[in-house]
Amino acid sequence: MFGIGELAIILIVVILLLGAKRLPDLARSAGKSARILKSEARAMKADSASASASGPDAVPGAQYSVRPGEPMRDAGPTTPRDPEGRPPTAP
């Protein structure tokens, strides 16, 4: 990819463009970004491992009224009802 000579030239150009005073801040922010990226990658890996352990049909964060794989039961009427259970009347 790059040899030592090319990397040295790139480093010299960066020092000339940014100045020596800004390089520590640049390195610090790059280190913070790398740590954040690593922690997010670990969290995603842990989430995918817990999702695969809970089953192939499970959705993370979902709450089921029945267990995955069981047949769904009738949820009841889908039309709106008044408090006494009668369908609404036309106006």
All heavy atoms as an XYZ file, in Angstrom:
653
protein
N       0.831     -1.166      0.000
C       0.000      0.000      0.000
C       0.886      1.243      0.000
O       1.209      1.744     -1.041
C      -0.914     -0.036      1.216
C      -1.879      1.069      1.259
S      -3.443      0.427      1.840
C      -4.284      1.919      2.051
N       1.234      1.770      1.170
C       2.139      2.903      1.262
C       3.443      2.426      1.877
O       3.450      1.638      2.809
C       1.570      4.011      2.168
C       0.429      4.762      1.553
C      -0.842      4.682      2.095
C       0.613      5.553      0.441
C      -1.898      5.381      1.545
C      -0.433      6.260     -0.115
C      -1.701      6.171      0.429
N       4.523      2.960      1.358
C       5.824      2.679      1.954
C       6.133      3.712      3.021
O       5.377      4.652      3.271
N       7.268      3.545      3.670
C       7.663      4.468      4.738
C       7.929      5.865      4.180
O       7.587      6.859      4.812
C       8.900      3.916      5.483
C       8.495      2.664      6.219
C       9.471      4.967      6.419
C       9.525      2.082      7.128
N       8.483      5.950      2.997
C       8.768      7.248      2.377
C       7.491      8.034      2.101
O       7.413      9.242      2.371
N       6.479      7.345      1.557
C       5.215      8.022      1.278
C       4.534      8.486      2.563
O       3.964      9.574      2.631
C       4.269      7.109      0.495
C       4.698      6.879     -0.940
C       5.627      5.688     -1.082
O       5.921      5.027     -0.069
O       6.075      5.426     -2.218
N       4.558      7.642      3.596
C       3.949      8.021      4.868
C       4.664      9.218      5.497
O       4.022     10.096      6.080
C       3.948      6.841      5.838
C       2.993      5.692      5.477
C       3.155      4.550      6.463
C       1.567      6.173      5.439
N       5.982      9.278      5.373
C       6.739     10.410      5.907
C       6.363     11.697      5.177
O       6.194     12.751      5.806
C       8.234     10.150      5.801
N       6.206     11.627      3.871
C       5.821     12.810      3.089
C       4.426     13.277      3.480
O       4.177     14.476      3.664
C       5.908     12.511      1.576
C       7.371     12.329      1.177
C       5.251     13.620      0.760
C       7.572     11.877     -0.248
N       3.505     12.327      3.659
C       2.143     12.681      4.065
C       2.165     13.331      5.444
O       1.481     14.327      5.687
C       1.231     11.437      4.035
C       1.019     10.991      2.589
C      -0.098     11.703      4.726
C       0.296      9.687      2.438
N       2.950     12.794      6.370
C       3.051     13.359      7.712
C       3.610     14.782      7.674
O       3.112     15.679      8.366
C       3.919     12.469      8.594
C       4.069     12.893     10.044
C       2.716     12.883     10.742
C       5.044     11.999     10.761
N       4.611     15.016      6.858
C       5.194     16.360      6.738
C       4.165     17.334      6.167
O       4.035     18.466      6.646
C       6.481     16.310      5.877
C       7.577     15.573      6.638
C       6.931     17.719      5.496
C       8.804     15.269      5.808
N       3.411     16.912      5.175
C       2.387     17.776      4.580
C       1.308     18.107      5.613
O       0.865     19.254      5.720
C       1.778     17.125      3.319
C       0.549     17.878      2.841
C       2.812     17.050      2.210
N       0.895     17.108      6.414
C      -0.118     17.346      7.450
C       0.399     18.334      8.484
O      -0.314     19.249      8.905
C      -0.545     16.007      8.105
C      -1.357     16.234      9.368
C      -1.327     15.168      7.122
N       1.641     18.186      8.895
C       2.229     19.109      9.874
C       2.285     20.527      9.302
O       1.977     21.494      9.997
C       3.629     18.628     10.311
C       3.495     17.377     11.172
C       4.362     19.715     11.085
C       4.818     16.716     11.505
N       2.635     20.654      8.033
C       2.706     21.975      7.422
C       1.320     22.608      7.279
O       1.159     23.817      7.483
C       3.386     21.897      6.063
C       4.896     21.618      6.079
C       5.416     21.456      4.660
C       5.623     22.738      6.797
N       0.334     21.800      6.919
C      -1.003     22.341      6.718
C      -1.697     22.693      8.034
O      -2.346     23.731      8.149
C      -1.873     21.348      5.939
C      -1.531     21.169      4.465
C      -2.410     20.099      3.844
C      -1.708     22.483      3.717
N      -1.608     21.825      9.013
C      -2.334     22.028     10.263
C      -1.532     22.780     11.302
O      -2.108     23.416     12.184
C      -2.776     20.681     10.840
C      -3.749     19.873      9.990
C      -4.052     18.562     10.651
C      -5.025     20.658      9.744
N      -0.273     22.678     11.251
C       0.562     23.298     12.260
C       0.778     22.345     13.421
O      -0.059     21.496     13.728
N       1.917     22.455     14.056
C       2.283     21.536     15.135
C       1.408     21.720     16.369
O       1.226     20.792     17.145
C       3.754     21.722     15.495
N       0.838     22.897     16.562
C       0.019     23.142     17.756
C      -1.324     22.418     17.687
O      -1.885     22.068     18.716
C      -0.215     24.640     17.929
C       1.037     25.397     18.277
C       0.748     26.864     18.470
C       2.041     27.593     18.803
N       1.802     29.025     19.025
N      -1.857     22.185     16.497
C      -3.170     21.561     16.363
C      -3.090     20.041     16.288
O      -4.111     19.375     16.399
C      -3.864     22.105     15.129
C      -4.172     23.589     15.268
C      -4.817     24.169     14.053
N      -6.160     23.645     13.871
C      -6.863     23.846     12.766
N      -6.351     24.526     11.772
N      -8.077     23.361     12.667
N      -1.921     19.487     16.098
C      -1.802     18.035     15.971
C      -2.217     17.264     17.222
O      -2.898     16.243     17.103
C      -0.388     17.653     15.553
C      -0.064     17.873     14.082
C       1.379     17.496     13.802
C      -0.987     17.088     13.204
N      -1.868     17.697     18.441
C      -2.333     16.944     19.619
C      -3.856     16.911     19.743
O      -4.430     15.889     20.096
C      -1.708     17.687     20.795
C      -0.517     18.368     20.233
C      -0.899     18.724     18.827
N      -4.512     18.023     19.407
C      -5.974     18.034     19.435
C      -6.552     17.086     18.387
O      -7.539     16.389     18.639
C      -6.503     19.444     19.197
C      -6.175     20.403     20.322
O      -5.980     19.912     21.459
O      -6.114     21.621     20.066
N      -5.936     17.071     17.237
C      -6.377     16.173     16.177
C      -6.211     14.716     16.594
O      -7.115     13.895     16.397
C      -5.594     16.454     14.893
C      -5.938     15.611     13.675
C      -7.348     15.897     13.223
C      -4.955     15.886     12.556
N      -5.084     14.381     17.189
C      -4.841     13.015     17.646
C      -5.798     12.635     18.773
O      -6.301     11.509     18.819
C      -3.397     12.872     18.104
N      -6.071     13.574     19.671
C      -6.995     13.313     20.781
C      -8.397     13.026     20.256
O      -9.066     12.087     20.688
C      -7.010     14.508     21.729
C      -7.735     14.253     23.031
C      -7.616     15.441     23.983
N      -6.227     15.797     24.260
C      -5.649     16.948     23.940
N      -6.347     17.895     23.343
N      -4.383     17.184     24.227
N      -8.872     13.821     19.317
C     -10.217     13.610     18.783
C     -10.283     12.316     17.971
O     -11.304     11.624     17.986
C     -10.656     14.797     17.933
O      -9.853     14.919     16.784
N      -9.197     11.968     17.291
C      -9.175     10.697     16.561
C      -9.212      9.517     17.531
O      -9.886      8.514     17.281
C      -7.926     10.621     15.683
N      -8.530      9.630     18.654
C      -8.569      8.573     19.673
C      -9.937      8.414     20.278
O     -10.419      7.302     20.493
N     -10.618      9.535     20.571
C     -11.974      9.475     21.109
C     -12.918      8.813     20.110
O     -13.764      8.001     20.481
C     -12.477     10.878     21.444
C     -11.897     11.456     22.697
C     -12.484     12.835     22.961
C     -11.861     13.490     24.168
N     -12.409     14.846     24.396
N     -12.777      9.183     18.851
C     -13.628      8.593     17.818
C     -13.402      7.091     17.715
O     -14.353      6.326     17.558
C     -13.353      9.247     16.466
O     -13.639     10.615     16.520
N     -12.158      6.660     17.799
C     -11.855      5.232     17.726
C     -12.445      4.483     18.916
O     -12.988      3.384     18.771
C     -10.345      5.018     17.659
N     -12.362      5.078     20.125
C     -12.950      4.432     21.309
C     -14.462      4.326     21.193
O     -15.056      3.297     21.537
C     -12.570      5.209     22.570
C     -11.165      4.906     23.062
C     -10.947      5.451     24.462
N     -11.068      6.902     24.532
C     -10.082      7.760     24.311
N      -8.889      7.312     24.017
N     -10.277      9.057     24.403
N     -15.108      5.362     20.697
C     -16.562      5.332     20.525
C     -16.944      4.271     19.504
O     -17.895      3.511     19.710
C     -17.078      6.727     20.109
C     -16.939      7.704     21.267
C     -18.525      6.652     19.635
C     -17.207      9.142     20.889
N     -16.204      4.197     18.412
C     -16.486      3.203     17.385
C     -16.339      1.789     17.934
O     -17.180      0.923     17.679
C     -15.542      3.412     16.193
C     -15.742      2.483     15.011
C     -17.111      2.682     14.395
C     -14.660      2.701     13.977
N     -15.296      1.548     18.725
C     -15.096      0.219     19.323
C     -16.229     -0.134     20.265
O     -16.737     -1.253     20.251
C     -13.772      0.162     20.089
C     -12.567     -0.030     19.231
C     -11.332     -0.151     20.128
C     -10.077     -0.311     19.342
N      -8.898     -0.433     20.213
N     -16.634      0.815     21.119
C     -17.692      0.516     22.084
C     -19.026      0.264     21.379
O     -19.781     -0.626     21.778
C     -17.835      1.646     23.101
O     -18.301      2.819     22.479
N     -19.319      1.000     20.315
C     -20.548      0.768     19.561
C     -20.507     -0.584     18.851
O     -21.516     -1.277     18.783
C     -20.774      1.888     18.555
C     -21.116      3.225     19.187
C     -22.420      3.189     19.951
O     -23.368      2.504     19.524
O     -22.489      3.841     21.002
N     -19.359     -0.960     18.333
C     -19.245     -2.260     17.678
C     -19.444     -3.393     18.679
O     -20.119     -4.387     18.382
C     -17.877     -2.391     16.997
N     -18.882     -3.242     19.883
C     -19.095     -4.254     20.933
C     -20.560     -4.332     21.322
O     -21.101     -5.411     21.535
C     -18.241     -3.936     22.151
C     -16.785     -4.223     21.954
C     -16.000     -3.952     23.231
N     -14.588     -3.984     22.964
C     -13.714     -3.118     23.421
N     -14.114     -2.135     24.212
N     -12.441     -3.215     23.120
N     -21.218     -3.180     21.442
C     -22.631     -3.170     21.818
C     -23.491     -3.829     20.745
O     -24.407     -4.589     21.061
C     -23.092     -1.736     22.057
N     -23.189     -3.573     19.485
C     -23.943     -4.206     18.408
C     -23.728     -5.710     18.399
O     -24.660     -6.477     18.177
C     -23.539     -3.609     17.055
C     -24.085     -2.226     16.826
S     -23.571     -1.503     15.263
C     -24.134     -2.717     14.089
N     -22.489     -6.139     18.669
C     -22.194     -7.563     18.708
C     -22.940     -8.232     19.865
O     -23.485     -9.313     19.721
C     -20.694     -7.786     18.844
C     -20.263     -9.212     18.576
C     -18.759     -9.361     18.671
C     -18.105     -8.744     17.454
N     -16.657     -9.006     17.393
N     -22.990     -7.555     21.017
C     -23.708     -8.105     22.175
C     -25.210     -8.150     21.904
O     -25.877     -9.119     22.278
C     -23.413     -7.262     23.409
N     -25.757     -7.134     21.237
C     -27.175     -7.126     20.907
C     -27.521     -8.255     19.955
O     -28.539     -8.923     20.112
C     -27.587     -5.794     20.292
C     -27.658     -4.676     21.308
O     -27.667     -4.982     22.521
O     -27.704     -3.503     20.883
N     -26.682     -8.471     18.948
C     -26.967     -9.537     17.991
C     -26.820    -10.908     18.648
O     -27.557    -11.833     18.323
C     -26.074     -9.429     16.762
O     -24.722     -9.664     17.113
N     -25.907    -11.046     19.602
C     -25.756    -12.324     20.298
C     -26.964    -12.588     21.182
O     -27.454    -13.717     21.245
C     -24.479    -12.319     21.137
N     -27.481    -11.559     21.860
C     -28.655    -11.764     22.717
C     -29.901    -12.010     21.872
O     -30.778    -12.758     22.271
C     -28.859    -10.575     23.643
O     -29.207     -9.434     22.904
N     -29.985    -11.397     20.701
C     -31.139    -11.623     19.829
C     -31.127    -13.039     19.277
O     -32.168    -13.682     19.181
C     -31.148    -10.610     18.688
N     -29.964    -13.553     18.923
C     -29.902    -14.907     18.390
C     -30.128    -15.932     19.493
O     -30.629    -17.013     19.245
C     -28.565    -15.155     17.697
O     -27.503    -15.077     18.624
N     -29.811    -15.590     20.738
C     -30.034    -16.512     21.842
C     -31.514    -16.598     22.205
O     -31.976    -17.615     22.701
C     -29.233    -16.076     23.065
N     -32.285    -15.527     21.949
C     -33.695    -15.542     22.311
C     -34.563    -16.190     21.249
O     -35.740    -16.393     21.459
C     -34.180    -14.126     22.597
O     -34.046    -13.330     21.445
N     -34.028    -16.518     20.105
C     -34.774    -17.239     19.086
C     -34.779    -16.503     17.773
O     -34.604    -15.299     17.719
N     -35.038    -17.228     16.682
C     -34.987    -16.594     15.370
C     -36.176    -15.682     15.095
O     -36.071    -14.760     14.328
C     -34.993    -17.785     14.407
C     -35.625    -18.896     15.176
C     -35.254    -18.653     16.619
N     -37.337    -15.924     15.738
C     -38.512    -15.106     15.478
C     -38.613    -13.910     16.395
O     -39.481    -13.067     16.227
C     -39.783    -15.946     15.636
C     -39.866    -17.044     14.592
O     -39.252    -16.869     13.517
O     -40.520    -18.058     14.846
N     -37.761    -13.828     17.409
C     -37.871    -12.767     18.397
C     -37.373    -11.449     17.830
O     -36.398    -11.396     17.104
C     -37.064    -13.118     19.639
N     -38.091    -10.388     18.176
C     -37.705     -9.040     17.777
C     -37.252     -8.322     19.039
O     -37.995     -8.267     20.015
C     -38.895     -8.294     17.132
C     -38.518     -6.866     16.807
C     -39.371     -9.031     15.904
N     -36.031     -7.771     19.066
C     -35.564     -7.091     20.275
C     -36.484     -5.942     20.656
O     -36.853     -5.124     19.840
C     -34.171     -6.576     19.895
C     -33.775     -7.362     18.708
C     -35.028     -7.780     18.023
N     -36.886     -5.897     21.922
C     -37.720     -4.827     22.419
C     -39.206     -5.034     22.202
O     -40.011     -4.256     22.681
N     -39.613     -6.074     21.458
C     -41.035     -6.300     21.199
C     -41.660     -7.047     22.363
O     -41.021     -7.877     23.003
C     -41.208     -7.094     19.913
N     -42.909     -6.733     22.621
C     -43.652     -7.447     23.649
C     -44.737     -8.252     22.948
O     -45.536     -7.710     22.191
C     -44.266     -6.467     24.649
C     -43.243     -5.715     25.426
C     -43.880     -4.757     26.414
O     -45.089     -4.585     26.429
N     -43.058     -4.148     27.235
N     -44.742     -9.539     23.188
C     -45.684    -10.429     22.542
C     -46.829    -10.752     23.484
O     -46.639    -10.970     24.674
C     -45.000    -11.737     22.135
C     -43.951    -11.565     21.076
C     -42.602    -11.543     21.409
C     -44.308    -11.401     19.759
C     -41.644    -11.384     20.442
C     -43.357    -11.245     18.782
C     -42.025    -11.237     19.134
O     -41.081    -11.081     18.175
N     -48.055    -10.808     22.926
C     -49.176    -11.270     23.723
C     -49.232    -12.792     23.705
O     -49.837    -13.407     24.566
C     -50.485    -10.673     23.208
O     -50.671    -11.031     21.857
N     -48.644    -13.402     22.684
C     -48.484    -14.854     22.613
C     -47.027    -15.134     22.333
O     -46.290    -14.280     21.862
C     -49.377    -15.479     21.505
C     -50.831    -15.305     21.812
C     -49.031    -14.917     20.149
N     -46.591    -16.312     22.608
C     -45.198    -16.668     22.340
C     -44.982    -16.825     20.841
O     -45.895    -17.254     20.130
C     -44.858    -17.975     23.049
C     -44.846    -17.834     24.533
C     -44.340    -19.113     25.175
N     -44.438    -18.989     26.618
C     -45.109    -19.822     27.394
N     -45.728    -20.858     26.871
N     -45.145    -19.638     28.682
N     -43.791    -16.496     20.349
C     -43.519    -16.684     18.920
C     -43.678    -18.150     18.542
O     -43.249    -19.044     19.243
C     -42.069    -16.223     18.762
C     -41.836    -15.328     19.922
C     -42.692    -15.850     21.040
N     -44.353    -18.384     17.429
C     -44.569    -19.744     16.952
C     -45.942    -20.282     17.317
O     -46.421    -21.228     16.708
N     -46.634    -19.701     18.323
C     -47.982    -20.125     18.679
C     -48.969    -19.462     17.736
O     -48.752    -18.357     17.254
C     -48.313    -19.730     20.121
C     -47.597    -20.535     21.159
C     -48.054    -20.158     22.571
O     -48.980    -19.333     22.704
O     -47.466    -20.693     23.513
N     -50.109    -20.120     17.474
C     -51.101    -19.494     16.595
C     -51.742    -18.288     17.265
O     -51.916    -18.248     18.479
C     -52.129    -20.608     16.364
C     -51.941    -21.557     17.487
C     -50.498    -21.457     17.902
N     -52.092    -17.303     16.464
C     -52.734    -16.098     16.980
C     -54.188    -16.402     17.306
O     -54.864    -17.117     16.582
C     -52.661    -14.968     15.950
C     -51.263    -14.463     15.671
S     -50.574    -13.559     17.036
C     -51.585    -12.126     17.032
N     -54.687    -15.848     18.375
C     -56.094    -15.985     18.749
C     -56.848    -14.780     18.223
O     -56.277    -13.732     17.939
C     -56.220    -16.078     20.262
C     -55.565    -17.313     20.808
C     -55.891    -17.451     22.293
N     -55.184    -18.592     22.835
C     -54.095    -18.526     23.578
N     -53.593    -17.360     23.885
N     -53.512    -19.608     24.027
N     -58.158    -14.912     18.140
C     -58.989    -13.811     17.683
C     -58.874    -12.662     18.672
O     -59.059    -12.833     19.875
C     -60.441    -14.277     17.567
C     -61.326    -13.191     16.986
O     -60.778    -12.267     16.362
O     -62.547    -13.289     17.165
N     -58.572    -11.486     18.163
C     -58.382    -10.320     19.018
C     -59.695     -9.641     19.352
O     -59.714     -8.677     20.095
C     -57.444     -9.330     18.345
N     -60.797    -10.121     18.807
C     -62.089     -9.518     19.100
C     -62.496     -8.557     18.004
O     -61.888     -8.494     16.937
N     -63.562     -7.801     18.265
C     -64.077     -6.901     17.225
C     -63.086     -5.789     16.911
O     -62.375     -5.299     17.773
C     -65.366     -6.339     17.837
C     -65.218     -6.529     19.308
C     -64.329     -7.730     19.498
N     -63.087     -5.410     15.641
C     -62.182     -4.350     15.209
C     -62.911     -3.033     14.994
O     -62.282     -2.024     14.744
C     -61.455     -4.748     13.916
O     -62.440     -5.034     12.918
C     -60.562     -5.948     14.155
N     -64.252     -3.052     15.051
C     -64.989     -1.803     14.903
C     -65.046     -1.087     16.242
O     -65.094     -1.733     17.291
C     -66.425     -2.067     14.391
O     -67.076     -2.934     15.310
C     -66.389     -2.694     13.022
N     -65.072      0.247     16.245
C     -65.137      0.966     17.516
C     -66.478      0.720     18.205
O     -67.511      0.574     17.563
C     -64.959      2.425     17.117
C     -65.242      2.495     15.672
C     -64.995      1.129     15.107
N     -66.462      0.647     19.509
C     -67.661      0.393     20.300
C     -67.816      1.486     21.351
O     -66.847      2.116     21.769
C     -67.564     -0.963     21.011
C     -67.306     -2.137     20.118
C     -68.567     -2.618     19.520
N     -68.317     -3.781     18.655
C     -69.264     -4.555     18.228
N     -70.509     -4.342     18.572
N     -68.995     -5.549     17.416
N     -69.045      1.676     21.791
C     -69.262      2.612     22.883
C     -68.957      1.902     24.199
O     -68.687      0.705     24.218
C     -70.681      3.192     22.839
C     -71.770      2.161     23.130
O     -71.427      0.984     23.348
O     -72.945      2.534     23.135
N     -69.001      2.606     25.337
C     -68.645      1.966     26.604
C     -69.508      0.760     26.981
O     -69.091     -0.109     27.718
C     -68.810      3.080     27.646
C     -68.665      4.350     26.877
C     -69.184      4.047     25.502
N     -70.733      0.670     26.427
C     -71.601     -0.469     26.736
C     -71.406     -1.622     25.768
O     -72.059     -2.646     25.880
C     -73.055     -0.019     26.737
C     -73.335      0.988     27.856
C     -74.762      1.508     27.809
O     -75.550      1.033     26.987
O     -75.064      2.381     28.616
N     -70.539     -1.479     24.757
C     -70.229     -2.556     23.830
C     -71.029     -2.536     22.558
O     -70.913     -3.438     21.740
N     -71.884     -1.509     22.345
C     -72.691     -1.431     21.119
C     -71.910     -0.697     20.034
O     -71.142      0.205     20.320
C     -73.986     -0.697     21.403
C     -74.893     -1.441     22.362
C     -76.144     -0.661     22.541
N     -75.799      0.625     23.181
C     -76.410      1.128     24.240
N     -77.422      0.493     24.759
N     -76.035      2.271     24.753
N     -72.142     -1.083     18.761
C     -71.489     -0.326     17.674
C     -72.050      1.097     17.614
O     -73.168      1.347     18.047
C     -71.813     -1.107     16.416
C     -72.851     -2.087     16.782
C     -72.920     -2.196     18.261
N     -71.275      2.043     17.089
C     -71.749      3.429     17.054
C     -72.924      3.568     16.081
O     -73.038      2.849     15.095
C     -70.536      4.222     16.565
C     -69.680      3.238     15.877
C     -69.950      1.904     16.534
N     -73.801      4.498     16.372
C     -74.940      4.761     15.503
C     -74.590      5.844     14.519
O     -73.704      6.681     14.764
C     -76.175      5.191     16.329
O     -75.817      6.356     17.085
C     -76.605      4.093     17.263
N     -75.275      5.863     13.389
C     -75.017      6.865     12.359
C     -75.567      8.221     12.829
O     -76.620      8.275     13.454
C     -75.679      6.467     11.050
N     -74.913      9.338     12.516
C     -75.394     10.648     12.964
C     -76.608     11.110     12.241
O     -77.051     10.779     11.281
C     -74.240     11.603     12.724
C     -73.272     10.898     11.859
C     -73.646      9.444     11.887
